């Protein structure tokens, strides 16, 4: 399920898989495998998306809306 949400976040920013992968320090084929659910997404990638793109960790990990954080307190899942 996390893969589908990664794809939604990527598309909401209008980025390619290669751009998103580069932004988090990985290659495009790795990002593709995450989106397809073939590989587990490392926690540091989730944390980076939360921090850099203002994405809700709760959305990425559990699918709970909203997709984007309204405040820094929404990042509490990592701390």
N, C-alpha and C positions, 0 to 999 in steps of 0.2 A: 504493500500500500504506500509506503514512503516514496517509491519510485514514481507513482502517478502524481503525487504532490510535488515532487521535485520538478517534474515536467510542467505542471501548472505554474509554479513559481517562475521557471525559466521563460515560458511563453508570455506570462504577464509582464515581463521585462523586455520582451522582444529580442531575446538573446538566442544564439545558436547553442547547441551542445558544446561545441568547441570553445565558445566564449565563456560559458559557465564553468567548464572544466578548468580552463586557464585561470579564471578568477579565484578558484579554490586550490590551485596548484596540482591539478591532475590532467590526464590526457582525455581527449574526446571519447575514446572507446571505453574508458572506465566510467565516464558519466553516462554513456549509453547503457552500460550494464546495470548501473544503479537505477536508471529510469525503468528498465525492463524487469527489475527485481531479481536479477541474476547474481548480484553481489550486494553485500551489506554496506550501507553508507557509514563511513567512519564518523564517530561523534564529533571530531574536530571540524568536519565539513558542515555538519548540522549547526554547530556553534558559529562557524564563520558566516553562514547564510543568515542566521539570526542577527548577528552583529552588523554585518556589512549591508544586508538588503532589508533590514528591519522586518524580517519574516518572523512570524510567531513559531516558537519551538513547539508549542502545543499543537499547532496546525500540522507541522511537518511530521511529528512523531505519532499523533493520535487522530489527526484529521479534524480536530475541533476548530471551528471558525471563531474569529476572523483569521484570514490568512496573514494579515500584517499586524504588527504590534502597535498599540496605542501609546504605550509608555514603557519605560525601562523595567517596571515591575513584572511585565509579561515574560521576561527572560529568567524568571525565578526557577524554572525547571532545571537550569544548569548549575545553580548555586546552592 
